[in-house]
Amino acid sequence: MIWKKHYWIPPEHGAWFMWIGPLLTGILAARHLTMDLLGLTGLILSAFLARQPVTIVFKALVGRRARAEVRPASVAMAAMGGLAIALLVLMLTRGHTYLAWLGCAALPVLAWQLALVAKREERQMAYSEGLTARIR
């Protein structure tokens, strides 16, 4: 049960291009691969993949999924999160401290997404919390 793909692979199709597009543009602009670029690619991919199991665990904790899904999703979350942390530490030791600031900027977005998940509005991020009332 731990190896089911819905614990490891995010279901949104467009989300993949949201990070792959800019990354490929940057790789093409760099014109050559370096260890730092490979480390950054691994960091971005592992952080992106960690969001799916975090969401599954959160859904199980707020009652939107079965409690039995916490364990397999936690394994995926620990694996992807651990890899992301290890790659972040590697990148920080190589002098890329700005990545820590980018991570700090991503945490409120993750918190916002999990708050929307708790309210069953995760597919409507642009229209959440009063924005819908202002648009109408």
ABEGO torsion letter per residue (X at the ends): XAABAAAABBABAAAAAAAAAAAAAAAAAAGBBBAAAAAAAAAAAAAAAAAAAAAAAAAAAAGABBAAAAAAAAAAAAAAAAAAAAAAAAAAAAGBAAAAAAAAAAAAAAAAAAAAAAAGAAAAAAABGGAAAAAX
